[in-house]
Amino acid sequence: MQYFNIQVASQLSGVASATIRAWEKRYQAVNPTRAENKHRLYSELDIEKLALLFKLTELGQSIGTIAHLEQDELKKIYLRLTHKPYDENQAINSSLDKIDTEKLLTGLILALSAYKLDIISHELEKAKTGLSPRELCLKILIPLFQAIGHKVMRNEISIAQEHTLSALVRFYIGQVLSQHFKKNLVKNDLVLITTPEGEWHEVGILAAALLCVHHGIKFIYLGANLPAESLAEAANALNPKTIILGTTRYELSSQLSLGNYLQNLKDNLRTQPNIWIGGNLSLAHRTELEKKRIIFFSSLEALDDTLSKF
């Protein structure tokens, strides 16, 4: 069983930290363990009970009369009052609807600085569950990695920490993307999403995939670092309407530029999909792309707007 500090317990249960302390001190509602530094640590069962107590107080029950009861008894009271069984997941999700994204971002950065991977995992799980794919993209994923990038440049966070965060983010975003294929799609035109050979940064294309999920667009996520010949092979077989490429630079390697990559892609394509590129490119390079009728997105907000009209 995992244990969490009072801040995480508060966010997951929907009960304010000060209220948790009061319920604990006055009514012995929960009995958290203590870390070596004497800070409270709450189990998953503690958090579930806090969420249930919170729901019952919203229904008019006095905390003083129910705080000492076991969870089975509390659930019976909930059933009697609402005429429906208590759903722990629904209770947690209702508190997640009130997610403070700024607070969550701050918590993620602080947890990463301290290598608190369990807290990072729970914060990402909370964001994944409580936010729409679009909110997860625009309010969490992008500002998080922008902040982390600045901290890496100032040597406040190491490359290893950044890679650790990236791995965890890929895991949780992957869960969101996998659920995409279990839902009815609003739009059937296919989009392929990848980065060109030599580009290993996946954050931008993960964000683009989340936006496709939000707008009900059918897509295939091909991952990062895909050679032009391989992308052309996939496009020739799948006949996508659009290919979305994410990049952080024009010179992909000492031997390959984005321009060369796109020409190689075009030479191997038997279809004519739209090619969209997003990332960090100079004005001169953007102009070069426009001459080739390739659409460039300087921000995910712009991509979001275009996908809404897809």
Backbone hydrogen bonds, N-H to C=O, Kabsch-Sander energy under -0.5 kcal/mol:
donor,donor_aa,acceptor,acceptor_aa,energy
4,F,42,Y,-2.3
9,A,5,N,-2.5
10,S,6,I,-2.3
11,Q,7,Q,-2.1
12,L,8,V,-2.5
13,S,9,A,-2.2
14,G,10,S,-2.1
20,I,16,A,-2.4
21,R,17,S,-2.2
22,A,18,A,-2.0
23,W,19,T,-3.0
24,E,20,I,-2.3
25,K,21,R,-2.7
26,R,22,A,-3.0
27,Y,23,W,-1.4
28,Q,24,E,-1.0
29,A,23,W,-1.7
33,T,41,L,-1.8
35,A,39,H,-2.7
38,K,35,A,-2.3
41,L,33,T,-2.3
42,Y,4,F,-3.5
44,E,2,Q,-0.8
47,I,43,S,-2.1
48,E,44,E,-2.3
49,K,45,L,-2.3
50,L,46,D,-2.5
51,A,47,I,-2.3
52,L,48,E,-2.0
53,L,49,K,-3.0
54,F,50,L,-2.3
55,K,51,A,-2.0
56,L,52,L,-2.3
57,T,53,L,-2.4
58,E,54,F,-1.7
59,L,55,K,-1.1
60,G,57,T,-1.4
61,Q,56,L,-2.3
65,T,62,S,-1.3
66,I,62,S,-0.8
66,I,63,I,-0.6
67,A,63,I,-2.3
69,L,66,I,-1.6
74,L,70,E,-2.1
75,K,71,Q,-2.5
76,K,72,D,-1.6
77,I,73,E,-1.8
78,Y,74,L,-2.2
79,L,75,K,-2.5
80,R,76,K,-2.3
81,L,77,I,-2.1
82,T,78,Y,-2.4
83,H,79,L,-2.3
88,E,86,Y,-0.6
91,A,87,D,-2.2
92,I,88,E,-2.4
93,N,89,N,-2.7
94,S,90,Q,-2.1
95,S,91,A,-1.3
96,L,92,I,-1.5
97,D,93,N,-1.2
98,K,95,S,-1.2
99,I,96,L,-1.9
101,T,99,I,-0.9
104,L,100,D,-2.5
105,L,101,T,-2.5
106,T,102,E,-2.2
107,G,103,K,-2.4
108,L,104,L,-2.4
109,I,105,L,-2.2
110,L,106,T,-2.4
111,A,107,G,-2.5
112,L,108,L,-2.3
113,S,109,I,-2.2
114,A,110,L,-1.4
115,Y,112,L,-1.4
116,K,111,A,-3.2
117,L,115,Y,-1.5
120,I,116,K,-2.1
121,S,117,L,-2.5
122,H,118,D,-2.0
123,E,119,I,-2.6
124,L,120,I,-2.5
125,E,121,S,-2.3
126,K,122,H,-2.3
127,A,123,E,-2.4
128,K,124,L,-2.8
129,T,125,E,-2.2
130,G,126,K,-2.9
131,L,127,A,-1.8
136,L,132,S,-2.9
137,C,133,P,-2.0
138,L,134,R,-2.9
139,K,135,E,-2.6
140,I,135,E,-0.8
140,I,136,L,-0.6
141,L,136,L,-3.0
142,I,137,C,-2.2
144,L,140,I,-2.2
145,F,141,L,-2.0
146,Q,142,I,-2.1
147,A,143,P,-2.2
148,I,144,L,-2.5
149,G,145,F,-2.2
150,H,146,Q,-1.8
151,K,147,A,-2.0
152,V,148,I,-2.4
153,M,149,G,-2.1
154,R,150,H,-1.5
155,N,152,V,-1.6
156,E,151,K,-3.0
157,I,151,K,-1.1
162,E,158,S,-2.0
163,H,159,I,-2.6
164,T,160,A,-2.1
165,L,161,Q,-2.4
166,S,162,E,-2.4
167,A,163,H,-2.2
168,L,164,T,-2.0
169,V,165,L,-2.8
170,R,166,S,-2.6
171,F,167,A,-1.7
172,Y,168,L,-2.2
173,I,169,V,-3.0
174,G,170,R,-2.0
175,Q,171,F,-1.3
176,V,172,Y,-1.4
177,L,173,I,-2.5
178,S,174,G,-2.3
179,Q,175,Q,-1.4
180,H,176,V,-0.7
180,H,177,L,-0.8
181,F,177,L,-0.6
181,F,178,S,-0.8
182,K,179,Q,-1.5
183,K,180,H,-1.2
186,V,216,G,-0.7
187,K,216,G,-2.5
191,V,218,K,-1.4
192,L,242,T,-2.2
193,I,220,I,-2.2
194,T,244,I,-2.3
195,T,223,G,-1.0
197,E,226,L,-1.0
199,E,196,P,-2.3
200,W,198,G,-0.6
206,L,202,E,-2.6
207,A,203,V,-2.3
208,A,204,G,-2.0
209,A,205,I,-2.2
210,L,206,L,-2.1
211,L,207,A,-1.9
212,C,208,A,-1.8
213,V,209,A,-2.2
214,H,210,L,-2.4
215,H,211,L,-2.1
216,G,213,V,-1.3
217,I,212,C,-2.8
218,K,187,K,-1.3
220,I,191,V,-2.3
222,L,193,I,-2.9
222,L,220,I,-0.7
225,N,196,P,-0.5
225,N,199,E,-1.5
226,L,195,T,-2.5
231,L,227,P,-2.3
232,A,228,A,-2.6
233,E,229,E,-2.1
234,A,230,S,-2.1
235,A,231,L,-2.6
236,N,232,A,-2.8
237,A,233,E,-1.5
238,L,234,A,-2.4
239,N,235,A,-2.6
241,K,190,L,-2.3
242,T,190,L,-1.5
243,I,274,N,-2.9
244,I,192,L,-3.3
245,L,243,I,-0.6
245,L,276,W,-3.0
246,G,194,T,-1.6
247,T,278,G,-2.3
252,L,250,Y,-1.1
252,L,256,L,-1.0
253,S,256,L,-2.1
258,L,250,Y,-2.4
261,Y,257,S,-2.3
262,L,258,L,-2.6
263,Q,259,G,-2.0
264,N,260,N,-2.4
265,L,261,Y,-2.5
266,K,262,L,-2.6
267,D,263,Q,-2.3
268,N,264,N,-1.2
268,N,265,L,-0.6
269,L,265,L,-1.0
269,L,266,K,-0.6
274,N,241,K,-2.9
276,W,243,I,-3.1
276,W,274,N,-0.5
277,I,295,I,-2.8
278,G,245,L,-2.4
279,G,297,F,-1.3
280,N,247,T,-1.2
281,L,279,G,-0.7
286,R,282,S,-2.2
287,T,283,L,-2.4
288,E,284,A,-1.9
289,L,285,H,-2.0
290,E,286,R,-2.3
291,K,287,T,-1.7
292,K,288,E,-0.8
292,K,289,L,-0.8
293,R,290,E,-1.7
294,I,289,L,-2.2
295,I,275,I,-1.5
295,I,293,R,-0.5
297,F,277,I,-3.0
298,S,296,F,-0.5
303,L,299,S,-1.5
304,D,300,L,-2.8
305,D,301,E,-2.1
306,T,302,A,-1.9
307,L,303,L,-2.8
308,S,304,D,-1.7
309,K,306,T,-1.3
310,F,307,L,-1.4
